[in-house]
Amino acid sequence: MKNILVRLSVLLAFLLSGSVTSLASSDSSSTLVYTFDIKEMIAPPVWRTTKNAINEAEKLNADLIIIHMNTYGGTLDDADSIRTKILTTNIPVYVFIDKNAASAGALISIACDSIFMAPGSSIGAATVVNQTGEQMPDKYQSYMRSMMRATAEAKNRNPDIAQAMVDPKVSVPGISDSGQVLTFTVSEAIRHNYCEGQVEGIPELLEHAGLDDYTLVKHELSATDTVIGWLINPFVSGILIMLIIGGIYFELQTPGIGFPLAAAVVAAVLYFAPLYLEGLAANWEIIIFIIGVILIAIEIFAIPGFGVAGVLGLVLMITGLTLSMVSNIETDNITVNLSQITKALSIVIIAFFLAIAGSIYLSKKLFTSHAFGNLALTKTQQAGEGYTSASKEYQNMIGRNATAYTDLRPAGKIIVDNELFDATARTGMIEKNSEVVVTGYTNAQLVVKKI
């Protein structure tokens, strides 16, 4: 009785919040079945959906979880996370394969307690490939083979068949010939204990499982879940990185604080916030990114050239962006998933260089194209056209004392005989109101040093 009251109270809360979208029955004594979909490429958003769905099912004390699947696969690390979540829940998990459970989808399906397939469906073809479809080196295949084998053993299925779905070199007598990656049709999967039955849909699945009195609860993504899932997509993360780097680049090229910096800050918030909420980005990873930005700013404004501070700042920025995309490393059990880090680093590096190249190209177009109103002068000013040079006046100021009107970082303004002049510090930074002496003249600016 107590369990029924708990279930009713939690179910009522979910109904009021809008998380539950369909109920097949309202009898509190019936079997509570919780369902969610995996109908896209396996990626961080799918892992987030699976995690949230299983957590909600556990809060509801559900009796059964059903995954409605149709996928060609996806990223191995996210599939492994989903597999682990399924294996560790105390609630039985069934999967209904509606057409496809390939690659990572096969791994997830094998982790379930029961597999049901629609007519014309298939399961298998779990060879690890890269983004171009080429087969990855054997160390990746070995890792996938071990996961498939261990998962099959955990669910009392033939582990050799699971391995044959990954490696064409694995031969299973009477089932798979060497040289071909194994994929099962519905009848083949049933015959070899990789499918419990052929069904047309979830209602028929429940009937096949002997359940005729049940409450069906379907997981529905909230607006927040949808936005977060979209933002943590690797492609979107790459775009945000480009906006961060591009905004910082443009801001460093222009005086004051303007739109480029605002765009970079907004992009950084959109990049780090969902990763932080997902438990991927830790505080220290965000902090080292900020320190990296500060070091680069110091290198540009306070230290002429590009030295140790600039290189260190660049390394810290890339490190912060990369590690924020992967699972946190526990200090008591350091297990680094190199595939995760490699993928994240590749995204950051590619986005970084695209941002720099794009920023350089756009800066030239913005300041030289007629389409933007000739924001910069592209014509030389010839003396024959009436233009004159004040270089002699500036040359005569060499050796005179002046006062820094602004901070020189290294450029700024100075006051000479109550007149303002552009100036550049010869070395380092000069604070406002400091006494300086003019030591030279170059590029229409006085060169000064602190007295």
Contacts in CASP RR format, 6 or more apart in sequence:
PFRMAT RR
TARGET T0000
AUTHOR 0000-0000-0000
METHOD contacts of the structure
MODEL  1
MKNILVRLSVLLAFLLSGSVTSLASSDSSSTLVYTFDIKEMIAPPVWRTT
KNAINEAEKLNADLIIIHMNTYGGTLDDADSIRTKILTTNIPVYVFIDKN
AASAGALISIACDSIFMAPGSSIGAATVVNQTGEQMPDKYQSYMRSMMRA
TAEAKNRNPDIAQAMVDPKVSVPGISDSGQVLTFTVSEAIRHNYCEGQVE
GIPELLEHAGLDDYTLVKHELSATDTVIGWLINPFVSGILIMLIIGGIYF
ELQTPGIGFPLAAAVVAAVLYFAPLYLEGLAANWEIIIFIIGVILIAIEI
FAIPGFGVAGVLGLVLMITGLTLSMVSNIETDNITVNLSQITKALSIVII
AFFLAIAGSIYLSKKLFTSHAFGNLALTKTQQAGEGYTSASKEYQNMIGR
NATAYTDLRPAGKIIVDNELFDATARTGMIEKNSEVVVTGYTNAQLVVKK
I
3 61 0 8 1.000
4 28 0 8 1.000
4 29 0 8 1.000
6 61 0 8 1.000
7 28 0 8 1.000
7 32 0 8 1.000
7 60 0 8 1.000
7 61 0 8 1.000
8 28 0 8 1.000
10 59 0 8 1.000
10 60 0 8 1.000
10 61 0 8 1.000
11 20 0 8 1.000
11 32 0 8 1.000
11 60 0 8 1.000
11 217 0 8 1.000
14 20 0 8 1.000
14 56 0 8 1.000
14 60 0 8 1.000
14 217 0 8 1.000
18 220 0 8 1.000
18 222 0 8 1.000
19 56 0 8 1.000
19 219 0 8 1.000
19 220 0 8 1.000
19 222 0 8 1.000
20 217 0 8 1.000
20 218 0 8 1.000
20 220 0 8 1.000
21 218 0 8 1.000
21 220 0 8 1.000
22 216 0 8 1.000
22 217 0 8 1.000
22 218 0 8 1.000
23 215 0 8 1.000
23 216 0 8 1.000
23 217 0 8 1.000
24 33 0 8 1.000
24 203 0 8 1.000
24 214 0 8 1.000
24 215 0 8 1.000
24 216 0 8 1.000
25 213 0 8 1.000
25 214 0 8 1.000
25 215 0 8 1.000
25 216 0 8 1.000
26 215 0 8 1.000
27 213 0 8 1.000
27 215 0 8 1.000
28 215 0 8 1.000
29 213 0 8 1.000
30 213 0 8 1.000
30 214 0 8 1.000
30 215 0 8 1.000
31 63 0 8 1.000
31 64 0 8 1.000
31 211 0 8 1.000
31 213 0 8 1.000
31 214 0 8 1.000
31 215 0 8 1.000
32 60 0 8 1.000
32 61 0 8 1.000
32 62 0 8 1.000
32 63 0 8 1.000
32 64 0 8 1.000
32 214 0 8 1.000
32 215 0 8 1.000
32 217 0 8 1.000
33 62 0 8 1.000
33 63 0 8 1.000
33 64 0 8 1.000
33 65 0 8 1.000
33 66 0 8 1.000
33 206 0 8 1.000
33 211 0 8 1.000
33 214 0 8 1.000
33 215 0 8 1.000
33 216 0 8 1.000
33 217 0 8 1.000
34 53 0 8 1.000
34 56 0 8 1.000
34 57 0 8 1.000
34 60 0 8 1.000
34 62 0 8 1.000
34 64 0 8 1.000
34 65 0 8 1.000
34 66 0 8 1.000
34 91 0 8 1.000
34 217 0 8 1.000
34 218 0 8 1.000
34 219 0 8 1.000
35 65 0 8 1.000
35 66 0 8 1.000
35 67 0 8 1.000
35 68 0 8 1.000
35 202 0 8 1.000
35 216 0 8 1.000
35 217 0 8 1.000
35 218 0 8 1.000
35 219 0 8 1.000
36 49 0 8 1.000
36 50 0 8 1.000
36 53 0 8 1.000
36 65 0 8 1.000
36 67 0 8 1.000
36 68 0 8 1.000
36 218 0 8 1.000
36 219 0 8 1.000
37 49 0 8 1.000
37 67 0 8 1.000
37 68 0 8 1.000
37 69 0 8 1.000
37 219 0 8 1.000
38 46 0 8 1.000
38 49 0 8 1.000
38 50 0 8 1.000
38 67 0 8 1.000
38 68 0 8 1.000
38 69 0 8 1.000
38 70 0 8 1.000
38 71 0 8 1.000
38 82 0 8 1.000
38 105 0 8 1.000
38 108 0 8 1.000
39 68 0 8 1.000
39 69 0 8 1.000
39 70 0 8 1.000
39 71 0 8 1.000
39 98 0 8 1.000
40 46 0 8 1.000
40 71 0 8 1.000
41 71 0 8 1.000
41 72 0 8 1.000
41 73 0 8 1.000
41 74 0 8 1.000
42 71 0 8 1.000
42 73 0 8 1.000
42 74 0 8 1.000
42 75 0 8 1.000
42 78 0 8 1.000
42 79 0 8 1.000
42 82 0 8 1.000
42 104 0 8 1.000
42 105 0 8 1.000
42 108 0 8 1.000
43 74 0 8 1.000
43 75 0 8 1.000
43 78 0 8 1.000
43 233 0 8 1.000
43 234 0 8 1.000
44 75 0 8 1.000
44 78 0 8 1.000
44 229 0 8 1.000
44 232 0 8 1.000
44 233 0 8 1.000
44 234 0 8 1.000
44 278 0 8 1.000
45 229 0 8 1.000
45 230 0 8 1.000
45 232 0 8 1.000
45 233 0 8 1.000
46 78 0 8 1.000
46 82 0 8 1.000
47 78 0 8 1.000
47 81 0 8 1.000
47 82 0 8 1.000
48 225 0 8 1.000
48 228 0 8 1.000
48 229 0 8 1.000
48 232 0 8 1.000
48 278 0 8 1.000
49 219 0 8 1.000
49 221 0 8 1.000
49 225 0 8 1.000
50 82 0 8 1.000
50 85 0 8 1.000
50 86 0 8 1.000
51 81 0 8 1.000
51 85 0 8 1.000
52 219 0 8 1.000
52 225 0 8 1.000
53 65 0 8 1.000
53 219 0 8 1.000
54 65 0 8 1.000
54 85 0 8 1.000
54 86 0 8 1.000
54 89 0 8 1.000
54 91 0 8 1.000
56 219 0 8 1.000
57 65 0 8 1.000
57 89 0 8 1.000
57 91 0 8 1.000
57 219 0 8 1.000
58 89 0 8 1.000
58 90 0 8 1.000
58 91 0 8 1.000
60 217 0 8 1.000
62 91 0 8 1.000
62 217 0 8 1.000
63 91 0 8 1.000
63 92 0 8 1.000
64 91 0 8 1.000
64 92 0 8 1.000
64 93 0 8 1.000
64 94 0 8 1.000
64 211 0 8 1.000
65 89 0 8 1.000
65 91 0 8 1.000
65 92 0 8 1.000
65 93 0 8 1.000
65 94 0 8 1.000
66 93 0 8 1.000
66 94 0 8 1.000
66 95 0 8 1.000
66 96 0 8 1.000
66 202 0 8 1.000
66 205 0 8 1.000
67 93 0 8 1.000
67 94 0 8 1.000
67 95 0 8 1.000
67 96 0 8 1.000
67 108 0 8 1.000
67 112 0 8 1.000
68 96 0 8 1.000
68 98 0 8 1.000
68 202 0 8 1.000
69 95 0 8 1.000
69 96 0 8 1.000
69 97 0 8 1.000
69 98 0 8 1.000
69 100 0 8 1.000
69 101 0 8 1.000
69 105 0 8 1.000
69 108 0 8 1.000
69 109 0 8 1.000
70 97 0 8 1.000
70 98 0 8 1.000
70 99 0 8 1.000
70 100 0 8 1.000
70 101 0 8 1.000
71 100 0 8 1.000
71 101 0 8 1.000
71 102 0 8 1.000
71 104 0 8 1.000
71 105 0 8 1.000
72 100 0 8 1.000
72 102 0 8 1.000
72 103 0 8 1.000
73 79 0 8 1.000
73 102 0 8 1.000
73 103 0 8 1.000
73 104 0 8 1.000
73 105 0 8 1.000
74 103 0 8 1.000
74 104 0 8 1.000
74 105 0 8 1.000
75 104 0 8 1.000
75 343 0 8 1.000
76 104 0 8 1.000
76 128 0 8 1.000
76 140 0 8 1.000
76 143 0 8 1.000
76 144 0 8 1.000
76 339 0 8 1.000
77 337 0 8 1.000
77 339 0 8 1.000
77 340 0 8 1.000
77 343 0 8 1.000
78 104 0 8 1.000
79 103 0 8 1.000
79 104 0 8 1.000
79 105 0 8 1.000
79 107 0 8 1.000
79 108 0 8 1.000
80 107 0 8 1.000
80 147 0 8 1.000
82 108 0 8 1.000
82 111 0 8 1.000
83 107 0 8 1.000
83 108 0 8 1.000
83 111 0 8 1.000
83 147 0 8 1.000
83 151 0 8 1.000
86 93 0 8 1.000
86 108 0 8 1.000
86 111 0 8 1.000
86 112 0 8 1.000
87 111 0 8 1.000
87 151 0 8 1.000
87 154 0 8 1.000
92 113 0 8 1.000
92 114 0 8 1.000
93 111 0 8 1.000
93 112 0 8 1.000
93 113 0 8 1.000
94 112 0 8 1.000
94 113 0 8 1.000
94 114 0 8 1.000
94 115 0 8 1.000
94 116 0 8 1.000
94 205 0 8 1.000
94 209 0 8 1.000
95 101 0 8 1.000
95 108 0 8 1.000
95 109 0 8 1.000
95 112 0 8 1.000
95 114 0 8 1.000
95 115 0 8 1.000
95 116 0 8 1.000
96 116 0 8 1.000
96 117 0 8 1.000
96 118 0 8 1.000
96 199 0 8 1.000
96 201 0 8 1.000
96 202 0 8 1.000
96 205 0 8 1.000
97 109 0 8 1.000
97 115 0 8 1.000
97 116 0 8 1.000
97 117 0 8 1.000
97 118 0 8 1.000
97 121 0 8 1.000
97 123 0 8 1.000
97 195 0 8 1.000
98 118 0 8 1.000
98 121 0 8 1.000
98 201 0 8 1.000
99 118 0 8 1.000
99 120 0 8 1.000
99 121 0 8 1.000
99 122 0 8 1.000
100 121 0 8 1.000
100 122 0 8 1.000
101 108 0 8 1.000
101 109 0 8 1.000
101 121 0 8 1.000
101 122 0 8 1.000
101 123 0 8 1.000
101 124 0 8 1.000
102 122 0 8 1.000
102 123 0 8 1.000
102 124 0 8 1.000
102 125 0 8 1.000
102 126 0 8 1.000
102 183 0 8 1.000
103 124 0 8 1.000
103 125 0 8 1.000
103 126 0 8 1.000
103 127 0 8 1.000
103 129 0 8 1.000
104 126 0 8 1.000
105 126 0 8 1.000
106 123 0 8 1.000
106 124 0 8 1.000
106 125 0 8 1.000
106 126 0 8 1.000
106 148 0 8 1.000
106 165 0 8 1.000
107 126 0 8 1.000
107 144 0 8 1.000
107 147 0 8 1.000
107 148 0 8 1.000
107 151 0 8 1.000
109 115 0 8 1.000
109 123 0 8 1.000
110 148 0 8 1.000
110 151 0 8 1.000
110 152 0 8 1.000
110 155 0 8 1.000
110 157 0 8 1.000
110 162 0 8 1.000
110 194 0 8 1.000
111 151 0 8 1.000
111 154 0 8 1.000
111 155 0 8 1.000
112 155 0 8 1.000
113 155 0 8 1.000
114 196 0 8 1.000
114 209 0 8 1.000
115 123 0 8 1.000
115 189 0 8 1.000
115 194 0 8 1.000
115 195 0 8 1.000
115 196 0 8 1.000
115 197 0 8 1.000
116 195 0 8 1.000
116 196 0 8 1.000
116 197 0 8 1.000
116 198 0 8 1.000
116 199 0 8 1.000
116 205 0 8 1.000
116 208 0 8 1.000
117 123 0 8 1.000
117 186 0 8 1.000
117 189 0 8 1.000
117 195 0 8 1.000
117 197 0 8 1.000
117 198 0 8 1.000
117 199 0 8 1.000
118 186 0 8 1.000
118 198 0 8 1.000
118 199 0 8 1.000
118 200 0 8 1.000
118 201 0 8 1.000
119 186 0 8 1.000
119 198 0 8 1.000
119 200 0 8 1.000
120 185 0 8 1.000
120 186 0 8 1.000
121 185 0 8 1.000
121 186 0 8 1.000
122 183 0 8 1.000
122 184 0 8 1.000
122 185 0 8 1.000
122 186 0 8 1.000
123 165 0 8 1.000
123 183 0 8 1.000
123 184 0 8 1.000
123 189 0 8 1.000
123 194 0 8 1.000
123 195 0 8 1.000
124 165 0 8 1.000
124 181 0 8 1.000
124 182 0 8 1.000
124 183 0 8 1.000
124 184 0 8 1.000
125 165 0 8 1.000
125 181 0 8 1.000
125 182 0 8 1.000
125 183 0 8 1.000
126 144 0 8 1.000
126 148 0 8 1.000
126 165 0 8 1.000
126 166 0 8 1.000
126 181 0 8 1.000
127 135 0 8 1.000
127 141 0 8 1.000
127 144 0 8 1.000
127 166 0 8 1.000
127 167 0 8 1.000
127 168 0 8 1.000
127 181 0 8 1.000
128 135 0 8 1.000
128 136 0 8 1.000
128 140 0 8 1.000
128 141 0 8 1.000
128 143 0 8 1.000
128 144 0 8 1.000
128 166 0 8 1.000
129 135 0 8 1.000
129 136 0 8 1.000
130 136 0 8 1.000
135 141 0 8 1.000
140 339 0 8 1.000
141 166 0 8 1.000
141 167 0 8 1.000
144 166 0 8 1.000
145 163 0 8 1.000
145 166 0 8 1.000
145 167 0 8 1.000
145 170 0 8 1.000
148 159 0 8 1.000
148 162 0 8 1.000
148 163 0 8 1.000
148 165 0 8 1.000
148 166 0 8 1.000
149 159 0 8 1.000
149 162 0 8 1.000
149 163 0 8 1.000
150 159 0 8 1.000
151 162 0 8 1.000
152 158 0 8 1.000
152 159 0 8 1.000
152 161 0 8 1.000
152 162 0 8 1.000
153 159 0 8 1.000
156 193 0 8 1.000
157 193 0 8 1.000
157 194 0 8 1.000
158 172 0 8 1.000
158 192 0 8 1.000
158 193 0 8 1.000
158 194 0 8 1.000
160 170 0 8 1.000
160 172 0 8 1.000
161 172 0 8 1.000
161 175 0 8 1.000
161 176 0 8 1.000
161 182 0 8 1.000
161 192 0 8 1.000
161 194 0 8 1.000
163 170 0 8 1.000
164 170 0 8 1.000
164 171 0 8 1.000
164 172 0 8 1.000
164 175 0 8 1.000
164 176 0 8 1.000
164 181 0 8 1.000
164 182 0 8 1.000
165 181 0 8 1.000
165 182 0 8 1.000
165 183 0 8 1.000
166 181 0 8 1.000
167 181 0 8 1.000
168 178 0 8 1.000
168 179 0 8 1.000
168 180 0 8 1.000
168 181 0 8 1.000
169 178 0 8 1.000
169 179 0 8 1.000
170 176 0 8 1.000
170 178 0 8 1.000
170 182 0 8 1.000
171 177 0 8 1.000
171 178 0 8 1.000
171 179 0 8 1.000
172 182 0 8 1.000
175 182 0 8 1.000
175 192 0 8 1.000
176 182 0 8 1.000
184 192 0 8 1.000
184 194 0 8 1.000
184 195 0 8 1.000
186 195 0 8 1.000
186 197 0 8 1.000
186 198 0 8 1.000
187 198 0 8 1.000
188 194 0 8 1.000
189 195 0 8 1.000
190 196 0 8 1.000
190 197 0 8 1.000
190 198 0 8 1.000
196 208 0 8 1.000
197 208 0 8 1.000
199 205 0 8 1.000
199 208 0 8 1.000
202 216 0 8 1.000
206 212 0 8 1.000
206 214 0 8 1.000
227 274 0 8 1.000
228 274 0 8 1.000
228 277 0 8 1.000
228 278 0 8 1.000
229 274 0 8 1.000
230 236 0 8 1.000
231 237 0 8 1.000
231 240 0 8 1.000
231 270 0 8 1.000
231 271 0 8 1.000
231 273 0 8 1.000
231 274 0 8 1.000
232 274 0 8 1.000
232 275 0 8 1.000
232 278 0 8 1.000
232 280 0 8 1.000
234 325 0 8 1.000
234 343 0 8 1.000
234 347 0 8 1.000
237 271 0 8 1.000
237 325 0 8 1.000
237 347 0 8 1.000
237 351 0 8 1.000
238 347 0 8 1.000
238 348 0 8 1.000
238 350 0 8 1.000
238 351 0 8 1.000
239 351 0 8 1.000
240 267 0 8 1.000
240 268 0 8 1.000
240 270 0 8 1.000
240 271 0 8 1.000
241 267 0 8 1.000
241 271 0 8 1.000
241 321 0 8 1.000
241 347 0 8 1.000
241 348 0 8 1.000
241 351 0 8 1.000
241 352 0 8 1.000
241 355 0 8 1.000
242 351 0 8 1.000
242 352 0 8 1.000
242 354 0 8 1.000
242 355 0 8 1.000
243 263 0 8 1.000
243 264 0 8 1.000
243 266 0 8 1.000
243 267 0 8 1.000
243 355 0 8 1.000
244 264 0 8 1.000
244 267 0 8 1.000
244 268 0 8 1.000
244 271 0 8 1.000
244 321 0 8 1.000
244 355 0 8 1.000
245 264 0 8 1.000
245 351 0 8 1.000
245 352 0 8 1.000
245 355 0 8 1.000
245 356 0 8 1.000
245 359 0 8 1.000
246 260 0 8 1.000
246 264 0 8 1.000
246 355 0 8 1.000
246 356 0 8 1.000
246 358 0 8 1.000
246 359 0 8 1.000
247 260 0 8 1.000
247 261 0 8 1.000
247 263 0 8 1.000
247 264 0 8 1.000
247 267 0 8 1.000
247 359 0 8 1.000
248 260 0 8 1.000
248 261 0 8 1.000
248 264 0 8 1.000
248 293 0 8 1.000
248 296 0 8 1.000
249 260 0 8 1.000
249 355 0 8 1.000
249 356 0 8 1.000
249 359 0 8 1.000
250 260 0 8 1.000
250 359 0 8 1.000
250 363 0 8 1.000
251 257 0 8 1.000
251 258 0 8 1.000
251 260 0 8 1.000
251 261 0 8 1.000
251 264 0 8 1.000
252 296 0 8 1.000
252 297 0 8 1.000
252 300 0 8 1.000
253 363 0 8 1.000
254 260 0 8 1.000
268 289 0 8 1.000
271 321 0 8 1.000
271 324 0 8 1.000
272 281 0 8 1.000
272 286 0 8 1.000
272 289 0 8 1.000
272 324 0 8 1.000
275 281 0 8 1.000
275 324 0 8 1.000
275 325 0 8 1.000
276 282 0 8 1.000
276 286 0 8 1.000
276 324 0 8 1.000
279 328 0 8 1.000
280 324 0 8 1.000
280 325 0 8 1.000
280 326 0 8 1.000
280 327 0 8 1.000
280 328 0 8 1.000
281 323 0 8 1.000
281 324 0 8 1.000
281 325 0 8 1.000
282 323 0 8 1.000
282 324 0 8 1.000
282 328 0 8 1.000
285 319 0 8 1.000
285 320 0 8 1.000
285 323 0 8 1.000
285 324 0 8 1.000
286 320 0 8 1.000
286 324 0 8 1.000
288 316 0 8 1.000
288 319 0 8 1.000
288 320 0 8 1.000
289 316 0 8 1.000
289 317 0 8 1.000
289 319 0 8 1.000
289 320 0 8 1.000
289 321 0 8 1.000
289 324 0 8 1.000
291 313 0 8 1.000
291 316 0 8 1.000
292 312 0 8 1.000
292 313 0 8 1.000
292 314 0 8 1.000
292 315 0 8 1.000
292 316 0 8 1.000
292 317 0 8 1.000
293 313 0 8 1.000
293 317 0 8 1.000
294 313 0 8 1.000
295 309 0 8 1.000
295 310 0 8 1.000
295 312 0 8 1.000
295 313 0 8 1.000
295 316 0 8 1.000
296 309 0 8 1.000
296 310 0 8 1.000
296 313 0 8 1.000
296 314 0 8 1.000
296 317 0 8 1.000
298 309 0 8 1.000
298 310 0 8 1.000
299 305 0 8 1.000
299 306 0 8 1.000
299 307 0 8 1.000
299 309 0 8 1.000
299 310 0 8 1.000
299 313 0 8 1.000
301 409 0 8 1.000
301 410 0 8 1.000
301 429 0 8 1.000
302 409 0 8 1.000
302 410 0 8 1.000
302 428 0 8 1.000
302 429 0 8 1.000
303 309 0 8 1.000
303 428 0 8 1.000
304 410 0 8 1.000
304 427 0 8 1.000
304 428 0 8 1.000
318 345 0 8 1.000
318 348 0 8 1.000
318 349 0 8 1.000
318 352 0 8 1.000
321 348 0 8 1.000
322 341 0 8 1.000
322 344 0 8 1.000
322 345 0 8 1.000
322 348 0 8 1.000
323 341 0 8 1.000
323 344 0 8 1.000
325 340 0 8 1.000
325 344 0 8 1.000
325 347 0 8 1.000
325 348 0 8 1.000
326 337 0 8 1.000
326 340 0 8 1.000
326 341 0 8 1.000
326 344 0 8 1.000
327 337 0 8 1.000
327 340 0 8 1.000
329 335 0 8 1.000
329 336 0 8 1.000
365 371 0 8 1.000
365 372 0 8 1.000
366 372 0 8 1.000
366 375 0 8 1.000
367 375 0 8 1.000
367 376 0 8 1.000
368 376 0 8 1.000
368 378 0 8 1.000
381 387 0 8 1.000
383 389 0 8 1.000
391 441 0 8 1.000
394 421 0 8 1.000
394 441 0 8 1.000
394 444 0 8 1.000
394 446 0 8 1.000
395 441 0 8 1.000
397 416 0 8 1.000
397 421 0 8 1.000
397 438 0 8 1.000
397 441 0 8 1.000
397 446 0 8 1.000
398 438 0 8 1.000
398 439 0 8 1.000
398 440 0 8 1.000
398 441 0 8 1.000
399 437 0 8 1.000
399 438 0 8 1.000
399 439 0 8 1.000
400 416 0 8 1.000
400 437 0 8 1.000
400 438 0 8 1.000
401 435 0 8 1.000
401 436 0 8 1.000
401 437 0 8 1.000
401 438 0 8 1.000
401 451 0 8 1.000
402 414 0 8 1.000
402 415 0 8 1.000
402 416 0 8 1.000
402 421 0 8 1.000
402 423 0 8 1.000
402 435 0 8 1.000
402 436 0 8 1.000
402 437 0 8 1.000
402 438 0 8 1.000
402 446 0 8 1.000
402 448 0 8 1.000
403 414 0 8 1.000
403 415 0 8 1.000
403 433 0 8 1.000
403 434 0 8 1.000
403 435 0 8 1.000
403 436 0 8 1.000
404 412 0 8 1.000
404 413 0 8 1.000
404 414 0 8 1.000
404 423 0 8 1.000
404 430 0 8 1.000
404 431 0 8 1.000
404 432 0 8 1.000
404 433 0 8 1.000
404 434 0 8 1.000
404 435 0 8 1.000
404 436 0 8 1.000
404 448 0 8 1.000
405 412 0 8 1.000
405 413 0 8 1.000
405 414 0 8 1.000
405 415 0 8 1.000
405 420 0 8 1.000
405 432 0 8 1.000
406 412 0 8 1.000
406 413 0 8 1.000
406 432 0 8 1.000
407 429 0 8 1.000
407 430 0 8 1.000
407 431 0 8 1.000
407 432 0 8 1.000
408 414 0 8 1.000
408 423 0 8 1.000
408 424 0 8 1.000
408 425 0 8 1.000
408 429 0 8 1.000
408 430 0 8 1.000
408 448 0 8 1.000
409 425 0 8 1.000
409 429 0 8 1.000
410 424 0 8 1.000
410 425 0 8 1.000
410 426 0 8 1.000
410 427 0 8 1.000
410 428 0 8 1.000
410 429 0 8 1.000
410 430 0 8 1.000
411 422 0 8 1.000
411 423 0 8 1.000
411 424 0 8 1.000
411 425 0 8 1.000
411 445 0 8 1.000
412 422 0 8 1.000
412 423 0 8 1.000
412 424 0 8 1.000
413 420 0 8 1.000
413 421 0 8 1.000
413 422 0 8 1.000
413 423 0 8 1.000
414 420 0 8 1.000
414 421 0 8 1.000
414 423 0 8 1.000
414 436 0 8 1.000
414 446 0 8 1.000
414 448 0 8 1.000
415 421 0 8 1.000
416 438 0 8 1.000
421 446 0 8 1.000
422 444 0 8 1.000
422 445 0 8 1.000
422 446 0 8 1.000
423 436 0 8 1.000
423 438 0 8 1.000
423 445 0 8 1.000
423 446 0 8 1.000
423 447 0 8 1.000
423 448 0 8 1.000
424 442 0 8 1.000
424 445 0 8 1.000
424 446 0 8 1.000
424 447 0 8 1.000
424 448 0 8 1.000
425 447 0 8 1.000
425 448 0 8 1.000
425 449 0 8 1.000
425 450 0 8 1.000
426 439 0 8 1.000
426 447 0 8 1.000
426 448 0 8 1.000
426 449 0 8 1.000
427 449 0 8 1.000
430 436 0 8 1.000
430 448 0 8 1.000
430 449 0 8 1.000
430 450 0 8 1.000
434 450 0 8 1.000
434 451 0 8 1.000
435 450 0 8 1.000
435 451 0 8 1.000
436 448 0 8 1.000
436 449 0 8 1.000
436 450 0 8 1.000
436 451 0 8 1.000
437 448 0 8 1.000
437 449 0 8 1.000
437 451 0 8 1.000
438 446 0 8 1.000
438 447 0 8 1.000
438 448 0 8 1.000
439 447 0 8 1.000
439 448 0 8 1.000
439 449 0 8 1.000
440 446 0 8 1.000
440 447 0 8 1.000
440 448 0 8 1.000
441 447 0 8 1.000
END
